Amino acid sequence: MHVEKDKKINFIGEFSDKELEKEFFQQDIESVVGYIKLIVLILGLINTLFIIPDYFLFQDRNAFLLIALYRIMFIISVFLLFVSIKKIKNYKFLEYFVTVYEMVGFLLFLLVFYEYENPDYLVQCYGVMILILAVFMVPNRWINMIGVSLFIVITFNLFYFYYMENVDISEFYAGIVYSLLVLMLSSVLAYRNSRYKRIHYFDTKELIRLSTTDSLTGIYNRAKFNEEFKQYVCLSKNNNKSLSVIIIDFDDFKGINDTYGHLIGDYVLVECSNLIKKNIRESDIFARWGGEEFVLVLPDMDIKNAFEVGERLREQIENHEFDKELKITCSFGIAELSIEDDIGTILQKADQTLYAAKNSGKNKVMVYQPSLQ
């Protein structure tokens, strides 16, 4: 189950493809950024409320004021993070920001801990465990969660061992074991969550791809083309920009299927699709219209420049070396969007022009003329 997806996910629960991981992380953090802000704020407020028991626990007013200062510094850092999250657009930066914030928060915890007289080690260990759970609550990379949590456990125990007196060695070992157990269980749950979120993301992405692309050529299918084309027509009309449409049809394609078989026919369609994709802009829409017919939408391009594009594509297809020494040609019908046109009329114009190119000898590029109506 999920064999192919598993191959794409590495040992730290992330996509092996860096671009796919970046895309996922950006989308994932964007969906929970409000949750991050809320968690950060709640943790900051809880930490600040500890000033109340501190007031009763510390008889030394100077020590209390110092601890209060630490807690105030922490809530200020929380507020800065809370405000900054709204302005961050590159969520990769947020990953580092959150990680540093967690480590700074722990160091402030350590400073407060140092001010306690004869602190109970196990009680403080409970505080460390809560910090570990808080780290795994805030969305971040799994590897960062592990790193911060290990930093907390190791630093706290080293600090206690070297700076605190009367260390009960049995309690010390027990505290380390409890802390590591919490870290281990949290990391397993976080890893599982991280992995399955990516599997779900991959499945969803794949379903979208399958529903919008032609299964043979990998370009847009007719349904996706209609959706995109509507938007482009609206944008062109609203912004008073040019837009041209080219309908492409293979000449005598039935003869290729009859002579060489449908597998060779499919090969020709795929080969020509790839050839066209390499020679158009990223902003252009290229789709399979049906059978051996394809459609190309050229935003911000008038009919004169569209004709040059069509002619270039026609020549490249005609001169392309196919297997079995096939000689492949295509006919092109071009129309430009006018103010009176809608989606249906401009496609009809391009289609009429295509048939005119076919009837005039094939392997031709023709532009729409009113006389074709």
QUIHUTA-V90570 format. One record per run of one state. SS is the DSSP state (@ for helix, = for strand, . for the rest). FROM is the first residue (numbers start at 1). TO is the last residue. Records with the same first field share a line. If there is no record, write none. Layout:
# QUIHUTA-V90570
SS: FROM-TO ; FROM-TO
This chain:
# QUIHUTA-V90570
.: 1-2 ; 10-14 ; 16-17 ; 50-50 ; 58-60 ; 88-90 ; 116-120 ; 138-141 ; 164-168 ; 214-219 ; 221-221 ; 239-242 ; 251-252 ; 261-261 ; 279-284 ; 291-292 ; 300-302 ; 320-322 ; 326-329 ; 337-342 ; 360-364 ; 368-369 ; 373-373
@: 3-8 ; 18-49 ; 51-57 ; 61-87 ; 91-115 ; 121-137 ; 142-163 ; 169-212 ; 222-238 ; 253-260 ; 262-278 ; 303-319 ; 323-325 ; 343-359 ; 370-372
=: 9-9 ; 15-15 ; 213-213 ; 220-220 ; 243-250 ; 285-290 ; 293-299 ; 330-336 ; 365-367
